[in-house]
Amino acid sequence: MFRAAVTRITRVMGATALSVATIVPSVSFAENLADALIGAYKTSGLLIQNRALLRAADEDVAIAVSSLRPIIDWTGRYTMSTQYARTSGIVTDSGGTDVFWGLTVQQLLYDGGNSRLRVKAAQETVLATRQTLLNVEQSILFRAVVAYMEVLRTAEIVRLRENNVRVLGEELRAAQDRFEVGEVTRTDVALAESRQAASRTGLAVARGDLVNAREEYLAAVGNRPGNLSTTPHLPKPPASLESAQALALRNHPSVLGAQHQVAAGEYNVQRAETLLGPTASVVGDVGFTNTYNSTDYRESASLALRLNQRLYQGGALSAGVRQVMASRDSLRANLLTVKENVSQDVAIAYVGLRVAEASLSASEANIRAARIAFEGVREEAKLGARTTLDVLDSEQELLDAQADRVTAQASRYIASYQLLSAQGLLTAERLRLNVPIYDPAAYYNQVKNAPSRYSKQGASLDRVLRSIGKD
């Protein structure tokens, strides 16, 4: 009876060891990691939001450009007047209705370069905002990678737990058979029941983790996971930590964005200094006044050159210059901090990848040792030198080792893509995803010259924005 029970258990155990030899069974899958990344890139609301913020920054350039162009205003005025007078006993009552139409044109001639510096500062802000968009894109794609690997990991843990429940069921039945013939006590049966109950609890937890992982996948990718490929592309690691850090400092969106912010700060300091100087503009007015119930009318025209310079404002002008200089200095310090953080993030990701690789190698060695130990205990159990519980303990160690390998494999993939992100390389363009890449310069090129809404280009832009808003 005892040998029959052991044989029954080890037969299930052999099938278990075979089924969990890799992270998932060898089956043909339709959806791979690239598909998940494409889904995340296409459906992310956060990306759509930040693209809109970039378009808003593009318009700041157009607004700055417009300050170099004429300002044209028209004025209309409808006036009704009544006059009542008594002079030397003579009462007069008169009045009239006047309609005035006028046109005013104002053109800035000189402001010390303030307006042109404003354009340059706005352009640098646009470039910084583009880098912010790339940072968001990296976070979206990395979230998709983590979600993908978590679905694979939790699905395999569920399979391991299911196999464990089946094996412990065999152990329980074997213990009950042996109890009936007096080979074991009731304590052995109770122990087997306890272990099976704990295993069922573990399975319930694993299934809950899988549900959560699938929901996170839906949120990150935009669709529920189907049959996921078990062999996603593993990025090539950098040659060394130093080369990875050097690449990140040249390429990471956070560094590039901070550099453009510093450049914008420099232009803003120069702008503040120009406010201390004079400005010059020319203003032209043309008007026509018509008096109803009369043949009277008036035409007027004027052209004026205006020079202006504020001499004193209670110290506000000097304070304004000092304020933007302090802001510029803050941006410079931020750039240094960003570089330090990027270098640190690369180091952490690099070490994390090495640790994940070492953990994977250790888990492989652990599985080999656990399998040898299991096979040895199983053979000894056939000879009566080991109990059923000894066999199951050894089997549990093997299953734990295999679960550790599943986690290590997932951690290795996640660490690889985290290192890509830390270097600024986790973008749709650099990954060469089969998806239309969003061009941040396309909208900018349409608006940088500040087209009027009444122009053909302006009308086209209005239609584009209305279409985006409807989506």
HELIX and SHEET records of a PDB file:
HELIX    1   1 PHE A    2  SER A   19  1                                  18    
HELIX    2   2 LEU A   33  THR A   43  1                                  11    
HELIX    3   3 GLY A   45  SER A   66  1                                  22    
HELIX    4   4 ASN A  114  GLU A  180  1                                  67    
HELIX    5   5 ARG A  186  VAL A  221  1                                  36    
HELIX    6   6 LEU A  241  ASN A  251  1                                  11    
HELIX    7   7 PRO A  253  THR A  274  1                                  22    
HELIX    8   8 ALA A  316  LYS A  382  1                                  67    
HELIX    9   9 THR A  388  GLN A  423  1                                  36    
HELIX   10  10 ALA A  428  LEU A  431  1                                   4    
HELIX   11  11 PRO A  440  VAL A  447  1                                   8    
HELIX   12  12 LYS A  456  LYS A  470  1                                  15    
SHEET    1   A 4 ILE A  71  THR A  87  0                                        
SHEET    2   A 4 ILE A  90  TYR A 110 -1                                        
SHEET    3   A 4 THR A 279  THR A 291 -1                                        
SHEET    4   A 4 TYR A 297  ASN A 308 -1                                        
END                                                                             
